Amino acid sequence: MNKTKVLYEGKAKIVYETDEPDKLIVYFKDDATAGNGEKKGTIKDKGIINNKMSEFFFKLLKSNGIESHYLETVSEREMAVKSLRMIALEVIVRNVAAGSLAKRLGLPEGTPLNTPVLEYCYKNDELGDPMLNRYHIMALDLARVHELDDIEHISFCVNQLLINLLKSKNVKLIDFKLEFGRDEHDRIVLADEISPDNCRFWDATTNEKLDKDRFRRDMGGVEEAYHEILTRITA
């Protein structure tokens, strides 16, 4: 399998077409952005770490019956994935109030939620990724009811599996973002990545942030946090 041309370049990844029409190669960059791209920078080795962590989590999920687009790791920054028809939604699962949710609801950051909260955002940079509900999604013809049922079921299963794993690593899963696509049989399949870029990981004892919030909030120690969470999770 060989790369042919760039299909898409985003803020953190480059997606290449290959000489096999049903397979793509995803390259993880060190580029980092925040605030819908208003803040830009680089995090050394971020691409390597995110590739390794995503591989680890996708393999964990597959061993528990949850399929993803992941096929194999090609290099330290690249993975081969199934070609999917992506759904223009970001699916956010929250276990603890942090970031925008804490601000919207007036909750102190770190407040545990009585039940996990699932939110949808329209994946559209020009609009700033606005929040949607099921009725918006169906009105825009982004997904059907049974597909949303599948997305929510998979998302909550992923949440519980990650919580159980991270608890043994002394890490709290605060929240995370997932993306999904349709395969050749119109089945809903997990895609994108699972990494410190799209998850909030806190040390369970100290509440130290071990994720991209350190970059977003100019907290320092960004590279160290990425290496720390990789070591903890994959050890």
N, C-alpha and C positions, 0 to 999 in steps of 0.2 A: 504494500500500500504506500503510495507516494503522494505528497501534496501537489496540487496543481495550481489553483488560484485562490486568492482571498475572497471568501464569501461575505464576511462581515468582520468589521473591527469595532469593538466597543471600548469602554473605559478601562477594562481590566483584562480583556482577552481578545485574541484574534482567532477566527474560525476559518479553516481552510477546506475547500473541496479537495477530494482525492480522486485517484483513478478508479476507485470503486464507488459507484453512484450512491450507494446506501450508507456510506461511511464518511465521517468528517474527522478532522484533527483540530483540537482546541489547544491553542498556545496561551499560557498564562504569563501575563506581563508583570513587571514590577511597578507599573504606573498606579498611582492612587489618586482618587478624587473624593470629594465630599460636597455636600450642599448642592446636589444636582450639577456637579461639575464646576462649581464656582471656585473651589479650592483644589489645587492640583499639586502633586509631588510624586516622589518615588519612595518605596519601601524596599530596601535591599533584600533580595532573595524571596520576596513575597510570592512571585510566580512559582518558584520551586516549592515553597511551603504549601500554597493553596492547591497545587497539583497533587502533592503527596497526601494532604488531608482529604481532599475530595476522593481520591482513589480509596483511601482507607474507609471512609464513610460509605461510599457506594458499594464496596465489597461487603461491609457489615450489613447493609440493608438487603443486599441480594441474598445473603445467607439466612435472612429472616423473611424471605418471600417478597421483598419489594424491589421491583425492576427499575432500572434507571437507563439512561442513554450510554453509560460507561461500558466500553469494550475491553480496552487494555491501555496500559501506560506505554507511551512510545519513547519518551525521553524524560529527563528531570523536569521539564517545563511543558510537556505535551501529553495529551491522552487522545486515543481514538474513541469516537463515540458514534452511536447510531444517528443517522439523519432523521430528524423529526420535523413535523410541521408545528412550529412553536405557537403557543397560545399567549397573547399579549397581556398576560396577567402576572403580577408579583403576588405571591401568597405568603403572608406574614403570620407566624404563629408566636404568640406572646405568653410567657409564663409569669413574668415579673414586670412591673411597670418600669419602663425606661425610655429614654429618647422622646420621640414625638407623642407616644401614648401618655407618658407621665405629664407632659405639658397640656395635652388636650383634656385630660380628666382631672387635672389639678392634684395629682397624687405625688407624694415624695418618691423620687427615684429609688428603686429597690423594694417597693411594696409588692409582696406576693399577691397574685391574683387568685381568687377562689376557684377559678376554672380557666383552662387555657383559652385564649382569645384568638380567633382567626379573622384576619382582615385581608381584603383584596385591594390592590392598586392597579390602575391602568398603566401598562408599561409603555409610556409615551414621554420622551424627554422634553418635547416642545410644550407639553401641558404640565410638566413637573410631576408626572406619575400620580395623578389624583386618586383618592380613595373611591372605591366603587362598592355597591352591594350586589346581591344576586340579580335584582331587577335591572340595574344598569347593565350588567354583563349580558343578560339575555336581550335587552333592548339594542345593544350594540352588536349582537350576534357574535360575541367572543367565545362563548361556550354554552352548551345546553345543560339542562337541569341534571341529567344523569352523569354528565361529565363533571359538573361541580360536586356532585355527591362523591364521585371517585376521588377528585382532587382533595376534598376535605377528609375523606377516610384515610387516604395515603398520608396526608400532612400530619394528622393526629397520631398515626402509627409511627411515623418518623420521629415525631416529638417524643413519644414515650420511649422508643428505643434509644434515642440519644440521651435522654434524661438518665436512664438506667446505666448506660455506659459511663457517662460523665460523672455520675455520683461516685463511682469507684475510683475516679481520677481526682477527686476533691475539686470538681468544677461544677458550677451552676450554669444551666442553659437558660439564659434570660429570654432571648427571642431569636428568631432566625427567619430568613426569606427563602422561598423555594420558587422554582419555575417548572412548568410542565409543557409537554408537547404531545402530538398524536403520532403514533407509528403507522406503518402501512396498513394495519388492520383497524385503524381508528381507535386504538386503545390509548388510554392516558398513561404517559410514562414520565417519570421524574427526570429532570434535566439540569443544566447549569452547573452549579458547584455547591459544596458545603465546606465552608472555610471561615477564618476570622474576618473575611471581607463581608460576609452576609449573615454571620451569627454573632450574638453577644455572648461571650464566655467570661464568667467571673470566678475568681478563686472562691471556693465555698467557705473558707475560713475568714479571709480578709476583705472580700469583695473587690479585690484588685482586678482591674479590667485587663483582659488578655485578648483583645480584639482591635478592630479598626477604630473604635471610639478613641483610642489613644492618639491616632492621627487626626480624627475629626476635631478633637478638643485641644489639640496642641499640648498633650500631657507628657510627651517625651517617652522614651523607652519603647518605641513602637516595634523596632526590629527584635528587641529582646522578648517582647510579649508574644510575637508571632512564633519565635523559636521555642519559647516556653510551652505554649499550648500544643504545638506539634509534638514536642518531646513527651508531654504528659499523655496525650491521647494515644499516640502510636507505641508507647513503651510497653 
